[in-house]
């Protein structure tokens, strides 16, 4: 609790330092200007040592205005009433009240500030219209109501200005909090994007490597040439995976730079089919059509969805065949991947990380994913992604 209070205090006071510069400026101005205004108010008491002490004590309290805003404000108002009761010249003495009131309102003590300024105004009214008979200067009369109107206007102006500053500071604080929240959201989204990219790249490549490693081990003694082919596939898959991982990590090191290699898209579907074939999966593609009009983000999402769907077939299905169907209905891109099963183990539904990643990719483009067992056996993944741009006219 004490640590949180200290942190709150240091945030409000700029590291816990006393505001001595502004306080010194108020003290010097008050002392100098009071000596000047006494010539413009010949009927008031001359500024003597008592007046100088009161004019010094009020700014001195301002040193603590951030730590104890309410006591400081009431103390300054009390010293100001004592100064007014002494019959000294009006004017600069009210500067300390304005600064203390501003500090209290900005700190959130609005009603306390209104009460202090109201008490000062009421005390001044009492002195100017009743207690003046027993207070210096001798023979003084009641203040004019024009003077009281000016004092009232000053009190309202001080409170209004303090409220304006408070509102502006709160607005700035909200803006800063919103900017920080937006930055955190962007950072979280970027981390999620990178994690999704790494998962898709590594899951697919490691699945291919795992299958080919099993083939190589099984055929190492009986069919060395086939084992060599499996090792060659492992080398190619690992090289491609390293390249894509390096590209993703480069965006972390230099987020403002453009990627050195283009992001994969449907134009690399043949490569994806070849990688699946190297893992022992026969893939047929129908209705491919043309991928014109796809934004880079949609093109990448479509490629990754197909990649993850084929990876799931390799890892979780006993079928060694898969069918990809790509269609372009008006304003959308539809992808469908089927296998004939059966599942080799684990949940076949949508609880896996891969399916979650596919759904997130589709949702990021405003699309949807349907994944689940087919009525006639096997498993189906169907994605629909709306397109922002239609075919060129």
Phi, psi and omega in degrees: 000315181296323179294319178295321178296319180294319178298318178298318181294316181294326177295323182280334186248014177070044178093011176091003181282144178284143181281065187284332181295308180295324179295317179297321179297317178298317182296314181295316181296318181297315180296314184290314184290329179294321176297332180278319185287343179295336176286335179274352179231074186295338181281353182270166177294142177294151181285108180253195183296322179298316179298319180297321179294316178297321179291340178270325182292321181298310175296328180299324177296335182295342177301332183255016188291334178279328182277318181231072188296319183289309177302322179297316181297314180293324177295317178296319179295322178295316178295323179294320176297321176298320177297315180295324178295334178284355178078019182280167185297145174285169170126251189299340181300333182282351179295320178297322178297317181297317181294316180295321178296317178300315180298319181292317181293316180297326179286355178101004181262064186294310185293325176296321179293317178298319179296319181294314179294321177296320178295321177297316179297317179294321178296319177297319179298320180294316180294317187287338186236359178218306184285351181300337182296328184251003182247154175292158002279155181298142178074013180286148178252177179294149178290152179287154179290340172295321176296320179295325176297320177295320179295320178295316179298321179297315181298317179295320180297318179297314180295319180295316179297321178296320178294321179298315179297319179298314181297317180296318179295320177295322178295317177299319179296318177296319179298316179297318179296320179293321178295317179296320179296320179294321177296319178295320178297317179296320178296318179296318179295322179292319177297319178296319179297315181294318178298321179294317178299313181297319179299313183295317181294309185290319182299315181293311184294318181291328176297315177298315180298319181297315180296313182291328176295320176297319178297315181298317179296321182290328186254006185301321182269324186272328183218077183303325181295318177293323176297322177297320178298319178297318178295323177296320177296319177299316180297316181294318180294319180292324178295316179295319179297317179298321179296316180290322177296319179297322178295318178295317181291330177297329177292336175287319183286324181224076185295339181275350183269151177286147179296145182286333179239144180294150177291146180294153179212192182294343176292346178256020180298324179298321176297319180297319178295321178295320177296320178295322178296323178295334177273007178090016182248124177270122185241129174249142182240129178231153176060035185294315179064204179249147182259026179292148178086000178275133173289158179303322181293319179292319179299317179294317180299318180297317179298315182292325178296314178296320180299314181292322179297317178293323177299319179294325176296315180299319188274327192240359183242144174278351179284143177254015176230149177216151182235128178252131176234124180242128179226157182234073173293164183306124175074016182206164173237127180242134180236139178218131179234124181238144167224162186265000176067194000278171177292141182269352180152155180081173181288137177263355183278205187265025181269353181282161180294324181298315179294323176299317179298319177298316179298320179294320179295315179295317181296325179298335178259010180081016183254187182224159177232133171241124182221134179171173180295148176272154179300326182266015180102161181085196186219148182226137172240124180233127180238141175230122183236119177292148181254137179281329180239140178267180181299147180298139181279000000 
